[in-house]
Amino acid sequence: MLSTKKIKFAIALVITSIFTTATIAQEVKDQALDANYDQGFKLGFGINGGLPTDNAYDFSLGGDVRLQYDLSRRTSVTLTTGFTNLFIGDNVKDLGFIPAKAGFKAFVWENRFYVLGEVGAGFAVTNGYNDTTFLWAPGIGYANKYFDVSLRYEDYNKFETNQVALRLAYGFKL
């Protein structure tokens, strides 16, 4: 007669085999798709609007250009630049800067939804500001063949502020 321990072990073995087989099958399918995937560059133009999470600035507006190189169907590297303006109340000069960021994008669900991490610098260029800040920006988004919508948190170390920003972009393959 089979003991309870042996039955539990057999069930665990069957479940592990099922998940292992499914995982291996998915990896083989992904590798086959990646082997036929045409790597290449994409270029995107976006508009950004954000709300600082502290009281230093009222809101931000900006535009950007993002160059993306697809390493595979699910991973890409990015370079982003543009212009962002942090608006502040009366009697204080707004802060405008040029971000220069490098990033990594990983598609995590159905090759449409992604997570993105970027790091770089922000170069102040308006109203007598001349600081350069370290910036980092994790985000999530949705992209299809032409459109990209993302939400990110962006921190500006030396500017002593950060924001939550929405990006709407149009992109295409080069």
KAQUI-V158972 format. One record per backbone hydrogen bond with DSSP energy under -1.0 kcal/mol. CO is the residue of the C=O (numbers start at 0). NH is the residue of the N-H. Records with the same first field share a line. If there is no record, write none. Layout:
CO->NH  NH
This chain:
2->6
3->7
4->8
5->9
6->10
7->11
8->12
9->13
10->14
11->15
12->16
13->17
14->18
15->19
16->20
17->21
18->22
19->23
20->24
21->25
22->26
23->27
24->28
25->29
26->30
27->31
28->32
29->33
30->34
31->35
36->38
39->69
40->173
41->67
42->171
43->65
44->169
45->63
46->167
47->61
48->165
49->59
50->163
58->86
59->49
60->84
61->47
62->82
63->45
64->80
65->43
66->78
67->41
68->76
73->106
74->70  71
75->104
76->68
77->102
78->66
79->100
80->64
82->62
83->96
84->60
85->94
86->57
88->91
94->85
95->124  125
96->83
97->122
99->120
100->79
101->118
102->77
103->116
104->75
105->114
108->111  112
111->142
112->107  108
113->140
114->105
115->138
116->103
117->136
118->101
119->134
120->99
121->132
122->97
125->128
130->123
132->121
133->156
134->119
135->154
136->117
137->152
138->115
139->150
140->113
141->148
145->170
146->143
147->168
148->141
149->166
150->139
151->164
153->162
154->135
155->160
160->155
161->52
162->153
163->50
164->151
165->48
166->149
167->46
168->147
169->44
171->42
